[in-house]
């Protein structure tokens, strides 16, 4: 798929239609192996039933994130443990959308490692909007 600005993105699927990899013109490569997603050869996230697990480079530990989703499966809020005893959970992402899936301006928040599985629990590609 080629975009107006000259950038491109290629999607690779298996015979059953399962996404295996996407490669961007920026040399960024994402691979998908069941619930494990890697970005440029490093683990980006591991999905689980209640959210995902990400790797924290600072603490050299895996961190569980939990999702609050509405009845349609849309992500509303993600949070994780504060990693400090006695402190409240830390909000890692807020995803507010209208009923058609358009992000509501000024109401959303995300840390650097955004969960791309927001609207109806499908992955949103930042490159295509």
C-alpha positions as CSV (number, residue, x, y, z in Angstrom):
1,X,0.0,0.0,0.0
2,X,1.5,3.3,-1.1
3,X,0.6,6.7,0.4
4,X,0.4,10.2,-1.1
5,X,3.6,11.3,0.7
6,X,5.6,8.5,-1.0
7,X,5.7,6.2,2.1
8,X,4.5,2.6,1.9
9,X,3.5,-0.3,4.0
10,X,3.5,-4.0,3.1
11,X,1.3,-6.5,5.0
12,X,2.2,-10.2,4.9
13,X,-0.4,-12.9,5.7
14,X,-0.5,-16.7,5.9
15,X,-2.9,-18.8,3.8
16,X,-5.6,-18.4,6.5
17,X,-5.5,-14.6,6.4
18,X,-3.6,-14.2,9.6
19,X,-1.3,-11.2,9.7
20,X,2.3,-12.3,10.1
21,X,4.3,-9.1,9.5
22,X,4.1,-5.5,8.4
23,X,7.0,-3.6,6.9
24,X,7.1,0.1,6.5
25,X,9.2,2.3,4.2
26,X,10.8,3.7,7.3
27,X,12.5,0.3,7.8
28,X,10.2,-0.5,10.7
29,X,9.2,-4.1,10.9
30,X,6.4,-5.5,13.1
31,X,5.9,-9.3,13.5
32,X,2.9,-11.1,14.9
33,X,3.1,-14.5,16.4
34,X,-0.3,-15.4,18.1
35,X,-0.4,-12.9,21.0
36,X,3.3,-11.8,20.8
37,X,4.0,-8.6,18.9
38,X,7.6,-7.5,18.1
39,X,8.8,-4.2,16.7
40,X,12.2,-4.3,15.0
41,X,13.1,-7.6,16.7
42,X,12.3,-6.4,20.2
43,X,9.1,-7.4,22.1
44,X,6.5,-4.7,21.9
45,X,3.7,-6.5,23.8
46,X,2.2,-9.8,24.7
47,X,-1.6,-9.8,24.7
48,X,-3.5,-11.6,27.5
49,X,-7.3,-11.8,28.2
50,X,-7.4,-8.8,30.5
51,X,-4.9,-6.6,28.7
52,X,-1.2,-7.0,27.8
53,X,2.3,-7.4,29.1
54,X,5.0,-5.0,28.2
55,X,8.7,-4.9,28.9
56,X,10.0,-2.0,31.0
57,X,13.7,-1.3,30.0
58,X,14.2,1.0,33.1
59,X,13.4,-1.7,35.7
60,X,14.3,-4.7,33.5
61,X,11.0,-6.3,34.3
62,X,7.8,-7.4,32.6
63,X,4.8,-5.2,33.5
64,X,1.2,-6.3,33.4
65,X,-1.3,-3.7,32.0
66,X,-5.0,-4.2,32.4
67,X,-7.7,-2.8,30.1
68,X,-11.1,-1.5,30.9
69,X,-13.3,-2.0,27.8
70,X,-16.9,-1.2,27.0
71,X,-19.5,-3.7,25.9
72,X,-18.3,-3.4,22.2
73,X,-14.7,-4.2,23.1
74,X,-13.5,-0.6,22.7
75,X,-10.6,0.3,24.9
76,X,-11.5,3.0,27.4
77,X,-8.7,2.9,29.9
78,X,-5.4,1.0,30.5
79,X,-3.6,0.9,33.8
80,X,-0.7,-0.9,35.5
81,X,0.7,-1.2,39.0
82,X,2.8,1.8,40.1
83,X,5.8,-0.4,40.9
84,X,6.0,1.4,44.2
85,X,4.5,-0.1,47.3
86,X,1.5,1.8,48.6
87,X,1.0,3.9,45.5
88,X,-2.1,3.8,43.4
89,X,-2.2,2.3,39.9
90,X,-0.8,4.3,37.0
91,X,-3.0,5.2,34.0
92,X,-1.1,4.3,30.8
93,X,-3.7,5.1,28.2
94,X,-7.1,6.8,27.8
95,X,-8.9,6.2,24.5
96,X,-12.1,8.2,24.0
97,X,-13.9,7.8,20.6
98,X,-17.2,8.6,19.1
99,X,-19.5,5.7,18.1
100,X,-17.9,5.5,14.6
101,X,-14.4,5.1,16.0
102,X,-13.0,8.6,15.5
103,X,-10.7,9.7,18.3
104,X,-12.1,12.6,20.3
105,X,-9.6,15.5,20.2
106,X,-8.1,16.5,23.5
107,X,-9.5,13.6,25.5
108,X,-7.0,10.9,24.8
109,X,-3.7,10.1,26.5
110,X,-1.0,7.5,25.9
111,X,2.5,6.7,27.2
112,X,5.3,5.9,24.8
113,X,4.3,2.3,24.4
114,X,0.7,2.7,23.1
115,X,-1.7,-0.2,22.9
116,X,-2.9,-0.1,19.3
117,X,-5.8,-2.5,19.9
118,X,-8.4,0.1,20.8
119,X,-11.5,0.5,18.7
120,X,-13.6,-2.8,18.7
121,X,-10.4,-4.6,19.8
122,X,-8.8,-4.3,16.4
123,X,-5.4,-2.9,15.7
124,X,-5.1,0.6,14.5
125,X,-2.1,1.5,12.3
126,X,-0.8,5.0,13.0
127,X,0.6,5.1,9.5
128,X,-2.9,4.9,8.0
129,X,-4.9,6.6,10.7
